[in-house]
Amino acid sequence: AVGEAPEPGAADGAGASAERAGAPPLDTRALASYVGATALQFSLLAATAKGLDAALLAWGKTLPTPVTFVLFAALAVRSRFFSPLDNRRPKAAKSDSVFRTRKQP
């Protein structure tokens, strides 16, 4: 109608909400859980590194370069050690349709 403001995105169809498009609603509890867990994991990792640094400084020692390399390589591979979230992998059941239709190379 004349004089009425068009709905946002009405001209190009970009204003369709996620719910109308069939997308599930945003799970804010899960999002907050992941953000909090990431912050906690970062804090634990930083505190561990700071504690190791303080201990070595108190003893007047430094870590040799190969030991530092192995330490950071292990943390890169196994950083889930510091994660407060459940890290277990799902069990593959033959009755699950996702695993039944899966092709192996």
N, C-alpha and C positions, 0 to 999 in steps of 0.2 A: 504494500500500500504506500501511497505517497506520504512523505513526511516521517515514515517509520525507519528507524535505523536497522540495517540488515544484521542478522545474527553473525557473530564473529566466524569467519571462514566460510560463510554461506556461498560466496561467489565461486570459490574454488573447491569446495567440499572438504576442506581441511578441518572444519570445525566439528566433525563427527566425533563423538566421545568414544573412548576405548571400549566402554561397555556395549555400545551399539555395534562396534566393529567385531565383537565376539571375543575380545581380549579379556582375560581374567582381571579382576580388580587388583590393585597394588596391595600386597601383603605387608603392611607397615610394621607389624610385629616381627616378621622374619627379617625385614630390612634393618630394623633397629638391632636385632640380635646379631646380625652379621657385622654391622658397623661397630657395635660394642665388643664383639669377639675379636675383630681386627685390631681395635685399639688396645685391648687387653693383651693380645699376642705380641703386638709391637712393644708394649710396656715391659712384658716379661723378658723379651729378647734383649731390649735395651738395658734392663736392670742386670741381667746376667752378664752382658758385655761389660757394663760399668763395674760390677763386682769383681770380675776377672781382672780388669784393668787395675782396680784399687789393690787387689791382692798381690798382683805382680809388682806394682809400684812399691808396696810396703816391703816386699822381699828384695827389692832392688834388682829384679829380673825382667827379662823381656822374652817373648815367645820367638823362637827361631822362625824364619820365613816359611820353611816347609810345614811346620806345625800350624801356622796361621792359615796357610793354603788349605790344608786338610780340614781344619775347623770350619772355615767358611764353605768349603765344598760340601761337607756333611750337613751344615745348616741349610744350604740351598736344596739339597736332596730331601732332607728330613725336617723341614721347618714346621710340619704338622705336629711335632713334639710339643711346641709351645701353644698350640691351638686349643682353646677351651671348648670348641664345638665337637660334636660326635663325628669322628673320622672314619668310622667303619664303612666298608664297601658293601653294597647289596649282594646277596647270594643269588647266583644265576639258577633259577628253577626252570626245568624243561617245560613246565606248564605256563610260564609267562610268555605271552605272545611276542614281546620285544626280543627275547632271547631265542625263540623258536624260529623266527623269520630271518635271523641274522646269518649272514654268509661269512664263512671263514676264508681268508685268502689262501 
